[in-house]
Amino acid sequence: MPTPLQPSAQLARSSSSPHPAERPSRRPIRPKRAAVSHLFAPKRERDVAHPENRVFAGVLERGAGLIDDPGFHSCPRQRGPIVHPNAIDPVESGLVTSLAHPGGNVTGLAVVNAELSAKRVEIFKQLLPRLARAAVLWNVANPGNALAWRNTEHAARVLGVDIKSHELRDSGDFDGVFATIAQERPDGLLVLQDALTLAHRKLIIDFTLRERIPSMFVGKEWAQEGGLISYGDLLPERYRLAASIVDKILKGAQPADIPVSQPMKFELVINLKTAKALDITVPLIMQMTADEVIE
């Protein structure tokens, strides 16, 4: 049985990723000023990105999953660099030409949610050997989540898990989606992380505990706040690296020449208190290989 940090040969052989199409590069322009928006403040980000405010948009940090915001795509990015600390699959979604050579005015850090999605299904199956039916909660309005969903679906099929998509488009969809999941009673729930789900993580965690549904999350914040298990990179470290990229640009570097970084460290966090409340026995090998065990 593979450990949580070692992908199984079965999934490695069966996984594949599409070859992204390249798009023309844009001529970079040195920023006059930095405009850094607050994480999880979509209204403010739309204001900063609006064409009327283009003169102030020197360097813009945006929260994960907001690349689908019309204000972002309508913003004339050639007027100033954009540093994205949470870009979900930036090549596939068209933010950059390639990770090594962004080719335009957008650079930053790539979230490897899609690549890790299959791994999360595998870890979840290790925790719940009898996992036969799983639900996936995700924001379908965010195009960056599409590949993560496809990889999750593929991994589940390889491991013999029947999986069902439960789609969100905005915060008003939670009640209806929760009611459907509660009625269907899946063996487990996987939550794809972006700005929408992360901003409502307490609501989601409370639902899984109330309905006694074992759930797999991405960032360690979920497990620390009561979620059963999480596997992903470190959010604070991602923003520290984004800040260093902002510093380089303000000193004259061009975003087209700054490779998009990817997280190198991932943490498996297990909440034993939640596991006990759900009558789940966590295998000793998983407790030993976890980066953090909450008791």
Helices and strands as residue ranges (DSSP letters): H 9-14, H 42-49, G 51-56, H 70-74, G 77-79, E 82-88, E 106-111, H 113-127, E 133-139, G 143-145, H 146-158, E 162-168, G 171-173, H 174-184, E 188-191, H 195-199, H 201-210, E 215-217, H 220-224, E 229-233, H 235-250, G 255-257, E 266-271, H 272-277, H 284-289, E 292-294
